[in-house]
Amino acid sequence: MEYQKLARLMAFFLISFAALITAKQVAAEINAPAPQNQTDPLVTLNNAFRGEYSRAKSEALSRVGPLIIVEGAKAVLVRNGKRTESEIQPPVYQALKAIAHIPFAVFLMFDQSDFGPLTDERITELRDYRKLIVDAQSSLDDRGFSESQLQRQQKIIDDSLLFLDAAIENRQVQKTELDEFARQMAPVLLENVDEAAKLELDALHSHVSDWRHQMTPDEWKALHVVVMVAHMPRDEELTVQYFQRLFDDPIEGHRIICAEGLWEEPRALELLATHLIDGAAGVAFFGEYMRMHRDLLADAARAYIRNTLLKSERSKEMTGDQ
């Protein structure tokens, strides 16, 4: 009963959200010039399509099976109307990340500058950031680091402070000096990266394994995963790689959905509904689940651009003509 209530509530939200978008689109199209100041019947027809599309998405979500949502530091299982949240980035992970950000921040302080003399205001800002580093350094013993991890964090901080102090004293940084600093820091930063990846994956795998034991085989086969992710790390994102291997499904967009830049669950769930509907339509019309996950005009555009519209440009490249 709780699951049905949740499904109806989710459907109501999506219909309302879709209706708002559709209303804005309808208004724009209705206001466009039409013969004899009447609404274009094709516009009206297309709006009816949009309404059916929204309804279909709501119905798809209301029937979706178990769902895992990865939201930054936590993974959420939604099953039978119940929501279970688990942390997948333990405190040591967060500490390793924060320390690794120090040399990156130092790099950013100068990378986009003109590398001229530093102003008094900028020197003050550098000293303020230096104090933040020193304050953080004093707390390292309480972060749960192993001995080797602790020594590495000290090295990262010491080398960053050394570079920062030189910049403050000389009131200037050369581009070559900055690039050399970055290259020297890379190996120790990657050691932090290796350990942070292992910590997150171990935590994620532990929780997912527990959840899998709670599911029936049919539920596991019906499981979808939505990963909320930023644009830059989307390619080969850690949790996506994990679920691709776990499901033996290398294609993002089938059971695993990347909700790029969608940090609110309702928006991420609407994207899941879009994938479900477009996947079903792709199979029915074109025999390919992923066909609607790319521009429907893509194949036609590729052929027309290469063979007709810009055919002469390709010929110029081949011959070297201008």
Summary of the structure (lengths in Angstrom):
residues: 322
radius of gyration: 26.6
end to end distance: 70.2
largest distance: 80.5
contacts: 871
relative contact order: 0.10
helix: 69%
strand: 9%
